[in-house]
Amino acid sequence: MFSKFTSILQHAVEALAPSLPLQEDFVYHWKAITHYYIETSDDKAPVTDTNIPSHLDQMLGILLQEEREREFGVTGPCMEYLLHHKILETLYTLGKADCPPGMKQQVLVFYTKLLGRIQQPLLPHINVHRPVQNKLKSLASKGTADVISEDSLSGQDSLSADTGQPCQPEELSGAAGLGHTELEDGPPQQTDELSTSLDNLAVTPLPEATVVRPNQDYNLVNSLLNLTRSPDGRIAVKACEGLMLLVSLPEPAAAKCLTQSTCLCELLTDRLASLYKALPQSVDPLDIETVEAVNWGLDSYSHKEDASAFPGKRALISFLSWFDYCDQLIKEAQKTAAVALAKAVHERFFIGVMEPQLMQTSEMGILTSTALLHRIVRQVTSDVLLQEMVFFILGEQREPETLADISRHPLRHRLIEHCDHISDEISIMTLRMFEHLLQKPNEHILYNLVLRNLEERNYTEYKPVCPEDKDVVENGLIAGAVDLEEDPLFTDISPDNTLSNQEWLSSSPPATPDHPKNDGKTEVHKIVNSFLCLVPDEAKSSYHVEGTGYDTYLRDAHRQFRDYCAICLRWEWPGSPKALEKCNLEATFFEGHFLKVLFDRMGRILDQPYDVNLQVTSVLSRLSLFPHPHIHEYLLDPYVNLASGCRSLFSVIVRVVGDLMVRIQRIPDFTPKLLLVRKRLLGLEPEGPIIDHITLLEGVIVLEEFCKELAAIAFVKYHASSTP
């Protein structure tokens, strides 16, 4: 009580007394602090009962005033005094001893305010750099939890201050010891009364300054890594932000030190692994898919307040939150640091932890691990981490596949096999994972799965199509074709909504030896109607239900194709197929394991569950949208001359339709049953008695819709090919 009264009295005297020159005033307040240690006999009283906090505030105010009164970059006498007398080192020593109690926190706050408010760069000075480093090291060491209180939470801003406006990136590199040049020491410390008082308090002064060596401990980095484990979420977030600032430093030497001389990579990946291992052995895939979006800095989930909580939700959110942090850290990191961090995640987490789970034989384990892989595929945004994830899932191979080529990358083969698993749930989840993978902006995905097998166009035979052959196809498939000119949507799907119907219909595929240049309107009619007329009239049900026509797919196809073109623009794909004269047509064609599984599944569309069929056709339609001429030719050209023993998407569907025509004859009242099933699927009819042959009927409906979707995609792509 008496000391507080003394403080008030001192402030009153200072207010009435004539103002001293700044340096004298600064020295006065520092001497007042040192005299406390010389004169006091009670070192157990808390620091808040002394004048020390007030004197520290006055010293900081004087330094700020001095800087305002001088040109930027000119060091005043008060700052010179602070540096030459190693005041920060002395304060660190007093804080380390925590004498009087609470001094540790006062020193932290003073450091934070000094680095955060002074505009001139201070960290290059050894007499600032060294005590700040030591303070950060002690702050994150064991037994300093009492320092990280509510009042000193802002002290974590010193980490931002180290990387903020007062300090350039190269200065931070030096302060953190990240491959920067050696820092010069200041003049020797002048002796004052405090040196004797330290002995009385059993506090050992810091040794004389030494130059910073390249093999030093990276205290700032290690402190931040320790603080990311803090049970206080606010402190952990601050530490994560500090690490993000460090990895974004542009200096290659800093990136090298961070990734090779600290445990940054190990901490990120080990924590990712431990959070993954903490997940329950089985989690409902729907829960994994639908759990709310997770942002690493906003992980404030309260299990007690969540009425929709499921077992493992807390663990799942923690894992996804940390994965999001790793993703964002790599996204912001300097290029070489990003590559090193992503490779560490690949080797230590993807291969070390996830791969054994994905390769297991337990159906429940496969389902859970695939659902988690699907979730992080959806979530990843960093190009560098995405590249490593793609290599993990698919491998780096780019040469054409062979039927026996399954050992080069076992995980890829296993995941593709799972698309045709005995468990429909596993098949659907794996197909969904591939569908989202195909939407990622990475060229290697499509090349590895599909394009490398189509590059030589050896699915074709090099001979023109005879007019008589085309007449046969037209007569067999185009009877009853719709009049595209009457479609009211044609004028709406143009990018600028200004093209006339005739301009839309004048589109045609590029001229190739397989496609003599024809009247564009005739060509696009043939392509579109080839798909629209694949399903026979007696197996169609959409024309009985309003709003289920072909035109409903055109807008979606136009929008999706535009989005895919934007993704693929930087991949420099050719505008036309590779000339057949330059292709190796003698090589044996194999569509690749991925398309093989999709075609096999497509061939069984009449015998598979509805949900499986929807997912298979969804992946195939995604593939068809890609603006590569070989994909377009192989998946969307009904008139391609297939080589002997080869199949295309169109030929697979033709076989399904042939099988359907035979089976329809064995089902009484086929058309009424088909219409009833469609209405039930659309919710237009209530559920009722089980209908015979329900799987086949649902398959026919999916087949009809898929053919309309392919027709719309083909039309939009042919129009785009004729538009500059």
Secondary structure, 3 states (H helix, E strand, C coil): CHHHHHHHHHHHHHHHCCCCCHHHHHHHHHHHHHHHHHHCCCCCCCHHHCCHHHHHHHHHHHHHHHHHCCCCCCCCHHHHHHHHCCHHHHHHHHHHHCCCCCHHHHHHHHHHHHHHHCCCCCCCCHHHHHHHHHHHHHHHCCCCCCCCCCCCHHHHHHHHHHHCCCCCHHHHHHHHCCCCCCCCCCCCCCCCCHHHHHHHCCCCCCCCCCCCCCCCCCHHHHHHHHHCCCCCHHHHHHHHHHHHHHHCCCCHHHHHHHHHCCCHHHHHHHHHHHHHHCCCCCCCHHHHHHCCCCCHHHCCCCHHHCCCCCCCHHHHHHHHHHHHHHHHHHHHCCHHHHHHHHHHHHHHHHHHHHHHHHCCCCHHHHHHHHHHHHHHHHHCCCHHHHHHHHHHHHCCCCCCCCCCCCCCCHHHHHHHHHCCCCCHHHHHHHHHHHHHHHCCCCHHHHHHHHHHHHCCCCCECCCCCCHHHHHHHHHHHCCCCCCHHHCCCCCCCCCCCCCCHHHHHCCCCCCECCECCCCHHHHHHHHHHHHHCCCCHHHCCHHHCCCCCCCHHHHHHHHHHHHHHHHHHHHCCCCCCCCHHHCCCCCCCCCCHHHHHHHHHHHCHHHCCHHHHHHHHHHHHHHHHCCCHHHHHHHHCCCCCECCCCCCHHHHHHHHHHHHHHHHCCCCCHHHHHHHHHHHHCCCCCCCCCCCCHHHHHHHHHHHHHHHHHHHHHHHHHHHHCCC
